């Protein structure tokens, strides 16, 4: 009962300059603000919990990040849960205002390895 954005869907959103821009097609959420002050909130939370100010954002399963703390090109996938009743168990009790789970892409930069000389037997 969540909504999901795959890497392919994220890559198609070429005009997204901030992570919050990726939510323009997701139903059930409202994006408020830009830059470091940007936030998302579940529309259901707006009507049911007037004290809500923003959805809880988890990055790599850990809480405490803002929606624009990462760039769209760093994001591999997004899970968005507007209704607390459908939030996965690992985020239970934290979804009154909605839950956004962001998974980051693995680094594609090559890692440098020290040159290893091979011996006559083919082993270093």
N, C-alpha and C positions, 0 to 999 in steps of 0.2 A: 504493500500500500504506500510505498514511497515512490519518489520519482528519481530517475537516474540519468546522469549524463555520462556517456562513454567517451573514451579518448577521441574517437572519430567525430562525435558530435561537438566536442570542445574544439577540435581542430577546424571545424567548419565555421566557427564563429570568429572569423578573421577580424571583425570590427571591435572585438572585446579588448579593451585596453586595461581593464581592471577585472578582478575575479567577480565582483558584483554584477558586471555586465553579462556574465554567463547565465544569469537567472531571468533574463527577459522573456524566455519562453516557458519557464516553469510555472505551472498553475499553483495557486495556493500561497504564494509568497509575494511580498511587496518589498522592493528595494528602496531604501531611504539614504540619501546622502551620497557623497563621492569621496574618494581618497581615503585617508586613515579613519575618517569618521563615518564611513559607509557601514550600513547594517541591513540585515534582512530580518523580516518578521513574518510569521505565519499569519495569513488572513484570518484563519480560525481563531488564533490567539488574540488578534485584535478585537474580535467580537466577544470572545469568552473570558479573556483575562486582561482586563483593562490596564493592569499593572505591568504588562509585558512591554519591553522596549526593544528586544531583539532576540533572534533565534540563537541557540547555543551552537557555536562552531567547534567542530573537532577536526584536527588535522592529524592524519595517520593514527586516528583513534584516541588522540590526546586533546583535552579541552584547553581553553584559555587563549585562543587566537582570534584575531579579527578577520573578517571576510576578505579584506584586501591585503592581508599580510603576505600573500603570495601572488605571483603574476599568473595570468591564464595559461601561459606556456609551461608553467611548472606543474599544472594540475593534470592528473591522469584520469580521474573519475570523481563524480560527485553523487552523494546520496542525499536526498532532501525529504524530510518527514514533516509535514505540516500539522499532523494530528498526533498528539501524545499517545493515543491508543495504539498506534501502529509503529511506534519507535522500537527498534530492536532492544532486546533485554539488556544488552551491555550499556545502553544509554537511558535505561528506565529511570524515571523520576527527574529527568533533566529536560524533558520535552514540552513543558507547558507553553513555551513560546515558539516551538519548532526546533528541529535539529537539522543541522547541515554537517555532513561528514565529507571531508575532502581527502582524497588519496593523491599523493604526489607521484610524479614520474620519476623513474630511476634515472640517475645521472648517466648521461650518454658520453661524457667526456672520457677519453682514454686514460687509463691509469698508467703511470710510468713504472716500469720495472727495471731493476738494475740489469745490465747486460750479463748474461751467464755464458761462460765459455763451455763448450761441450768437449768432453774427453773422447778419446778414440773409440770407446764403447758406446758413445751416443748419449751418455748421462752426464750431468753437470758434476 
